Amino acid sequence: MREVRRRAALVAPGSDDRKARKALASSADEVILDLEDAVTTALKDSARAAVSDLVREYGAGRAVSVRINGPDTHWFTEDLRACAALGDVLTSVVIPKVESRSVLVEADAVLAEAGAATLPVQALIEMPAGIGDIDAIVTAPRLTTVIIGYADLGAALGRSRTATPEQWLYVQDRVLHAARAAKVQVVDGPFLGIADDEAFRHAARWVADLGFDGKWVIHPAQIVTAQETFTPTTDQADQARRVLAALEEAEARGAGAAQLDGQMLDEAVAVAARRTLAQIGA
């Protein structure tokens, strides 16, 4: 299974070859070619074929995933079979509107029947039922990542499209806690604007501070900011190394406790330090 850092996951329409290729040539950690919202009904079949060709062309050299159509559509099974046929060049399948664990169990069965024994899936949580069943969803087979989708969730809740990141705290924490308990990645959904402006930066920083692994972006201009936001600074990495070194030294001396800069160190501090270094691949 391919390990992917998802600091900036760029979404591109599968039916627009120019935009898809531009996205695939970008510096995004992952590109998600979309067969769902960005593709009209008339173009669903041709987009599936075009996306399959693009994954075969680019997938060996970069992380490429496909967002398929939802489980309540008649394209769902065919999309899954097309993804299964791509083999190892496809990073994962993104399943939208996941409202229960059973959806992912069904997807697992289709992929297995189609010969894709280990193809990972990501779950887009964008309905109230999905938030309610999140503890079960994160235990589903093949699942590596959950993503919060604000547009559909906001519409279902009756929440204003101008709601601030802080007003989503319950949903964010609910999903974050479940994902961490199951040891799967948790990624924030796309900001509705396309600019790399202060509103976008605030939204990214908010979820990074909460503990999210990354964010979906819908324009290449937002990639660098997202990557920087979800990457520890040099000072933070250095401090993490100092923490772990102090703990190792104390253990070697047989000391029951370790200190650094006048502060007591414990396993919780060590966990945070290891996570910091993991975020930079150290």
C-alpha distance (Angstrom), angle and dihedral (degrees) to the residues before:
residue distance angle dihedral
M1 . . .
R2 3.80 . .
E3 3.80 114.9 .
V4 3.80 111.1 -136.5
R5 3.78 130.6 -171.3
R6 3.78 106.1 -145.4
R7 3.80 102.9 -165.3
A8 3.81 89.8 132.2
A9 3.80 118.9 17.1
L10 3.81 110.4 -176.8
V11 3.81 118.2 -152.4
A12 3.81 119.1 -151.1
P13 3.83 132.4 177.0
G14 3.76 112.6 -101.5
S15 3.80 91.9 -147.9
D16 3.83 95.0 57.9
D17 3.79 109.5 73.7
R18 3.81 95.1 -171.8
K19 3.80 94.9 52.1
A20 3.80 92.5 41.6
R21 3.80 92.8 52.5
K22 3.78 91.6 45.8
A23 3.79 89.2 53.3
L24 3.80 92.3 47.1
A25 3.80 90.3 52.2
S26 3.81 91.7 51.1
S27 3.79 128.9 98.9
A28 3.82 93.3 -111.6
D29 3.80 114.3 135.9
E30 3.79 89.4 -129.3
V31 3.81 134.2 8.9
I32 3.79 118.4 -148.5
L33 3.78 113.9 -158.3
D34 3.78 107.2 -152.4
L35 3.80 125.1 -137.9
E36 3.78 94.6 165.9
D37 3.82 126.6 56.9
A38 3.80 96.3 7.4
V39 3.82 94.4 54.4
T40 3.80 125.1 73.6
T41 3.79 120.9 -133.3
A42 3.80 92.3 -107.0
L43 3.80 92.2 55.9
K44 3.81 100.5 44.9
D45 3.81 96.8 103.4
S46 3.79 96.5 41.5
A47 3.80 91.0 45.7
R48 3.81 90.6 53.3
A49 3.79 90.4 54.0
A50 3.81 92.8 45.1
V51 3.81 92.8 49.1
S52 3.80 91.0 49.4
D53 3.80 89.5 54.7
L54 3.80 92.0 48.4
V55 3.80 92.7 49.7
R56 3.80 90.4 51.3
E57 3.80 89.9 49.5
Y58 3.81 98.7 46.2
G59 3.80 107.5 17.1
A60 3.79 98.2 87.7
G61 3.79 91.1 60.3
R62 3.80 104.9 37.9
A63 3.79 142.7 18.7
V64 3.81 108.9 -83.4
S65 3.79 124.5 171.6
V66 3.80 132.1 176.7
R67 3.78 126.7 -134.8
I68 3.77 105.2 -148.1
N69 3.78 130.0 -161.6
G70 3.77 119.1 -79.9
P71 3.80 127.3 -84.0
D72 3.80 91.4 -109.7
T73 3.83 92.6 61.1
H74 3.78 130.0 83.5
W75 3.82 90.0 -124.7
F76 3.81 93.5 64.4
T77 3.80 98.9 88.7
E78 3.80 95.1 40.6
D79 3.79 90.8 49.9
L80 3.80 90.7 51.7
R81 3.81 91.8 49.3
A82 3.78 91.1 49.5
C83 3.80 89.9 51.5
A84 3.79 91.4 48.5
A85 3.79 89.7 54.2
L86 3.81 91.1 59.3
G87 3.78 94.1 69.2
D88 3.79 122.0 -169.3
V89 3.81 96.2 -12.9
L90 3.83 88.8 74.9
T91 3.80 112.7 79.3
S92 3.81 97.5 -159.4
V93 3.78 148.0 -38.0
V94 3.80 118.0 -107.3
I95 3.80 110.6 -148.5
P96 3.81 114.2 -159.3
K97 3.79 129.4 -147.7
V98 3.79 95.1 19.2
E99 3.79 104.5 -177.7
S100 3.81 99.4 165.8
R101 3.78 143.5 13.3
S102 3.80 89.3 -108.6
V103 3.81 90.6 71.0
L104 3.80 90.2 60.3
V105 3.79 91.9 44.3
E106 3.81 88.2 54.4
A107 3.80 91.1 48.6
D108 3.80 90.3 49.6
A109 3.80 90.6 53.8
V110 3.81 93.2 49.9
L111 3.80 92.8 47.7
A112 3.80 92.2 47.3
E113 3.80 92.0 49.2
A114 3.80 88.9 50.0
G115 3.79 91.1 54.3
A116 3.82 100.9 -102.1
A117 3.78 100.7 128.0
T118 3.80 98.9 171.0
L119 3.82 108.4 18.4
P120 3.84 106.4 139.2
V121 3.79 124.3 -131.7
Q122 3.78 134.2 -151.4
A123 3.79 122.9 -153.0
L124 3.78 122.4 -138.8
I125 3.80 107.2 -151.6
E126 3.79 106.9 -157.5
M127 3.79 107.4 138.1
P128 3.83 130.6 71.1
A129 3.82 91.1 -117.7
G130 3.80 89.2 58.1
I131 3.78 91.3 54.2
G132 3.80 88.9 49.3
D133 3.82 93.1 51.8
I134 3.81 97.1 37.7
D135 3.83 95.0 116.9
A136 3.81 90.0 59.9
I137 3.79 95.3 38.2
V138 3.81 93.7 59.2
T139 3.83 90.5 57.7
A140 3.81 93.9 57.1
P141 3.81 121.0 122.3
R142 3.82 118.1 -89.8
L143 3.81 93.3 8.9
T144 3.81 115.1 144.7
T145 3.80 102.8 156.5
V146 3.79 143.1 23.0
I147 3.80 122.6 -156.4
I148 3.79 128.3 -166.0
G149 3.80 113.7 -131.5
Y150 3.78 109.1 -157.7
A151 3.81 103.4 -177.0
D152 3.81 98.7 63.2
L153 3.78 92.9 32.6
G154 3.78 91.7 51.7
A155 3.80 91.6 48.5
A156 3.81 91.6 49.8
L157 3.80 91.3 49.0
G158 3.80 94.3 44.2
R159 3.78 89.6 -120.9
S160 3.79 120.4 157.3
R161 3.80 116.8 -102.9
T162 3.80 86.5 -131.1
A163 3.81 93.4 59.9
T164 3.79 110.9 135.3
P165 3.83 123.4 -121.5
E166 3.79 88.6 -106.9
Q167 3.80 90.4 60.8
W168 3.82 88.9 61.5
L169 3.80 94.2 55.5
Y170 3.82 96.3 113.7
V171 3.81 92.5 53.2
Q172 3.80 93.1 43.0
D173 3.80 94.2 49.5
R174 3.80 92.6 42.9
V175 3.79 92.3 55.1
L176 3.80 93.7 39.0
H177 3.81 94.1 53.6
A178 3.81 92.7 48.3
A179 3.80 92.9 47.1
R180 3.79 94.1 48.8
A181 3.80 91.5 48.6
A182 3.81 89.3 53.9
K183 3.82 93.4 40.7
V184 3.80 95.0 -122.3
Q185 3.78 126.9 133.9
V186 3.78 120.3 -97.6
V187 3.80 119.8 -151.2
D188 3.78 129.6 -175.5
G189 3.78 118.0 -123.0
P190 3.79 124.7 -115.3
F191 3.77 123.8 -65.2
L192 3.79 106.4 -122.9
G193 3.81 94.6 -128.5
I194 3.80 123.3 74.4
A195 3.82 99.2 -146.8
D196 3.78 127.3 97.3
D197 3.78 90.0 -128.2
E198 3.79 135.7 139.8
A199 3.81 92.5 -87.3
F200 3.80 91.3 56.0
R201 3.80 92.4 44.6
H202 3.79 91.3 50.9
A203 3.80 92.0 49.9
A204 3.80 91.6 50.0
R205 3.79 94.3 45.8
W206 3.81 91.5 48.0
V207 3.81 94.5 58.6
A208 3.80 93.3 37.9
D209 3.80 88.8 57.1
L210 3.81 89.4 48.7
G211 3.81 89.4 56.5
F212 3.82 105.8 -98.5
D213 3.81 119.2 152.9
G214 3.80 98.1 -136.4
K215 3.77 148.8 -42.2
W216 3.78 140.2 -105.6
V217 3.79 113.8 -118.1
I218 3.77 128.0 -165.1
H219 3.81 99.5 -160.4
P220 3.82 130.8 46.9
A221 3.81 89.5 -128.8
Q222 3.81 88.6 72.5
I223 3.82 97.3 52.4
V224 3.80 100.4 87.6
T225 3.80 94.2 46.5
A226 3.80 91.6 49.7
Q227 3.79 92.5 48.4
E228 3.79 92.7 48.3
T229 3.80 92.1 46.2
F230 3.80 93.7 53.6
T231 3.82 95.4 42.1
P232 3.82 119.5 85.3
T233 3.80 115.5 -119.5
T234 3.79 121.9 -112.5
D235 3.80 89.5 -104.9
Q236 3.81 91.7 52.1
A237 3.81 91.4 49.5
D238 3.79 92.2 48.1
Q239 3.80 90.9 49.9
A240 3.81 90.5 50.2
R241 3.80 90.3 53.4
R242 3.81 90.7 49.1
V243 3.81 90.8 51.1
L244 3.79 93.4 51.8
A245 3.79 92.3 44.0
A246 3.81 91.0 52.2
L247 3.80 91.2 49.7
E248 3.81 92.0 48.5
E249 3.80 91.1 49.0
A250 3.80 91.7 50.4
E251 3.79 91.2 49.6
A252 3.80 91.2 49.3
R253 3.82 89.6 53.0
G254 3.77 91.0 48.4
A255 3.79 90.7 -118.2
G256 3.75 117.5 159.3
A257 3.79 93.5 -142.0
A258 3.79 138.8 25.5
Q259 3.78 130.6 -145.4
L260 3.78 134.1 -163.2
D261 3.79 126.2 -177.9
G262 3.80 89.9 -12.5
Q263 3.80 94.0 -52.9
M264 3.79 127.3 115.3
L265 3.81 114.3 -121.1
D266 3.79 124.7 -147.1
E267 3.79 139.4 166.0
A268 3.80 92.8 -81.7
V269 3.80 89.2 59.0
A270 3.80 89.5 47.2
V271 3.81 91.7 52.0
A272 3.81 90.4 52.9
A273 3.81 90.8 47.7
R274 3.79 92.8 50.7
R275 3.79 90.6 48.8
T276 3.81 90.6 51.9
L277 3.80 91.5 53.1
A278 3.81 91.9 44.5
Q279 3.80 88.8 56.3
I280 3.80 90.1 61.4
G281 3.78 93.8 41.0
A282 3.80 94.2 -109.6
